[in-house]
Amino acid sequence: MAPLKAARAADVVRPAKPDPDIIAAELDGLLASCAAAPRIRGTEAMAAARDAAAAAEGRPPLVVVGHRGKGMNALASCPDPRVRGDVRENTLRAFNGAAAAHPAVAYVEFDVQVTKDGCPVIFHDNFIYTEQNGEISGKRVTELCLDEFLAYGPQRNQEKAGKPLLRKLKDGRILRWDVRSEDALCTLREAFQSVDRRVEFNVELKFDDDLVYTEESLTGVLQAVLKVVFEHANGRPIIFSSFQPDAAQLIRRLQDKYPVYFLTNGGTQIYADQRRSSLEEAVRLCVAGGLQGIVSEVRAILRQPAAVAKIKEEAKLSLMTYGQLNNVPEVVYVQHLMGVDGVVVDLVREIAEAVSAFSAAREPCSEACGKGERSEAATAAVGTPSFSPRSFSGSSPS
């Protein structure tokens, strides 16, 4: 069977890093325009319906999603010490920690790969590294059997010693993967069985940009994931998402019970596969494949605010964002005013508290309130945000 289209890492062209001062100025201007017309994404009736639906679920209008649980472990690659390693990412402890952090946390997001013997496991990186007798070695996660994968890191059986976990950073360095609160690696089935049922799952289907996948190979992986989901979800709401265009469209064809979102950098990186290179192409892929939503790098949305209305009103898609800028409350506030549906964040408690604060400003305002009054109430909840360039100095994709 012929391979499907897929971008390889070598095909990626990375644009120059954005100037923090320019981003800050753009966001200040965007905030002003949002305050003048906070319902830029649709009519008052549409907004009221969305607010009513959110209130019925007991959640703020903006959904907070815990990235890899309670936040990714950035190690030394991130200047912010708050995201360098609280709880080991993509573990049961991280997921339950996110659920306990704040009632506004609606979802936990995690990365699923399938081992050589067909078991869906939760792990972000394509390769897993360890050190033995002074020698560092790395193996592809999908080339390990389940028992081999679970042998890395801390063990559930305290009598067993796991292999030390190391991590390769984007700059090529390999560091010891130390966090303050450890937990064992886990499977997708264990997540369904052991994670607080209050939180819903955003299951990212993880594939390697350096590999080209046939439809047959993708189908095998997705069917292994779906088997666990159908057997163990037990009514828990789930969203599937993937950067791999063919995988996103294929899992939509394989099932129609759970919504599928396409993950995109939205043009902040350019790929040879055009489907991955802009918000416009992401919309086309979703509409053509019957997908339900887009999860975009937040910078793409902030640079193209008019895209929100096109995505939500014209294409009838849900819109969420990810990226390090989502750890800045003011940036999340702007998205709240723009009409973004959800944000994937690392600083789970901090952002959930901020979202609850400015979302609560809607409650005292009756349907008779005008746009200006509603805007003033929302702004009063958090004051008048002012964007500091320092907030954006580490704004690379997550």
Stockholm file with secondary structure:
# STOCKHOLM 1.0

chainA/1-398         MAPLKAARAADVVRPAKPDPDIIAAELDGLLASCAAAPRIRGTEAMAAARDAAAAAEGRPPLVVVGHRGKGMNALASCPDPRVRGDVRENTLRAFNGAAAAHPAVAYVEFDVQVTKDGCPVIFHDNFIYTEQNGEISGKRVTELCLDEFLAYGPQRNQEKAGKPLLRKLKDGRILRWDVRSEDALCTLREAFQSVDRRVEFNVELKFDDDLVYTEESLTGVLQAVLKVVFEHANGRPIIFSSFQPDAAQLIRRLQDKYPVYFLTNGGTQIYADQRRSSLEEAVRLCVAGGLQGIVSEVRAILRQPAAVAKIKEEAKLSLMTYGQLNNVPEVVYVQHLMGVDGVVVDLVREIAEAVSAFSAAREPCSEACGKGERSEAATAAVGTPSFSPRSFSGSSPS
#=GR chainA/1-398 SS CCBCCCCCGGGCBCCCCCCHHHHHHHHHHHHHHHHHCTTTTSCHHHHHHHHHHHHHTTSCSSEEEEETTTCCCCGGGCSCGGGSCSBCSSSHHHHHHHHHHCTTEEEEEEEEEECTTSCEEECSSSEEEEEETTEEEEEEGGGSCHHHHHTBSSCSSTTSCCBCCEEECTTSCEEECCCSBCCCCEEHHHHHHHSCTTSEEEEEECCCTTSCCBHHHHHHHHHHHHHHHHHHCTTCCEEEEESCHHHHHHHHHHCSSSCEEEEECTTSSBCSSGGGSCHHHHHHHHHHHTCCEEEEEHHHHHHCTHHHHIIIIISCCEEEEESGGGGSHHHHHHHHHHTCCEEEESSHHHHHHHHHHHHGGGTTCCTTCCHHHHHHHHHHHHCCCCCCGGGGTTCCCC
#=GC SS_cons         CCBCCCCCGGGCBCCCCCCHHHHHHHHHHHHHHHHHCTTTTSCHHHHHHHHHHHHHTTSCSSEEEEETTTCCCCGGGCSCGGGSCSBCSSSHHHHHHHHHHCTTEEEEEEEEEECTTSCEEECSSSEEEEEETTEEEEEEGGGSCHHHHHTBSSCSSTTSCCBCCEEECTTSCEEECCCSBCCCCEEHHHHHHHSCTTSEEEEEECCCTTSCCBHHHHHHHHHHHHHHHHHHCTTCCEEEEESCHHHHHHHHHHCSSSCEEEEECTTSSBCSSGGGSCHHHHHHHHHHHTCCEEEEEHHHHHHCTHHHHIIIIISCCEEEEESGGGGSHHHHHHHHHHTCCEEEESSHHHHHHHHHHHHGGGTTCCTTCCHHHHHHHHHHHHCCCCCCGGGGTTCCCC
//
